[in-house]
Amino acid sequence: MRRGLSALTVRGQAPHYLLGATNPAVSRALLTTVVRLLDLELDVAPFEVAVQAFRTQCDQAVAQDAAV
């Protein structure tokens, strides 16, 4: 309301081949944006381990499927 908005949609973008997968990097980015918009404080550092693990899984999946 302070910014003159009655509603706001925040969306994250992830690669299409990850359809249905929960992407911790997108979750972290969305939380960071909402925190900034609402002038809140939130430590998103705990996401780092999940982000790195997810990226490793994605890299492995892509390496196994040339079509991806």
N, C-alpha and C positions, 0 to 999 in steps of 0.2 A: 504494500500500500504506500509506503514511503517513497517508492520509486515511481508511483503513478500507474502501477499495473494491477489489474484486478485478478489476473491469473498468469501463470507462466508454465511453460512446458520445457523440461530439460531432457535432452536425448543424447545418448552416446552412440558412437559409430563403431562397429566391429566388422571384421571381414565376413563376407557372405558365406564362406565355407565353414564358419563356426556357428552356423545356425543352431540355436537351441542350447548352446554352451554358455554357462555363466562365466563371463570374462571379468576377472578381478581388476584388470587395468581400466576397463570402462566403469566399473563400480567406483573405483578410486577417483577417477576423473569427475564423475557425476557428483560424488560427495564433496570433492574439493570445490566444485562450482557452486553448489548449494551453500556450502559453508561461507564462501566468499560473498555470495549474494545476500545472505542473512546476517553477515557480520558475526559469525560464530567462530568458535575455536574447536578444532577436532584434529587429533593426531591420526593421520592416515598411514603412518609408518608401518603398522602391523600388516598392511596390504602388500608390502614389498616382497615378502617370502612367497605369498600366493601368486603375485604377478610373475615372479621369476619362474616358479614351478609351472604355471600355465604356459608361459612362453616356451619353456623347454618341451612341454607336451605338444604344443603346436608345431614347433620345429621338427620334432620326431614324426608327427603325423604327415607333415608336408614332405619330408624326406622319403617316406614310404609310398607316397602316391604322386606320381609324376603329373597326373591330371590336375591336381590341386596347385 
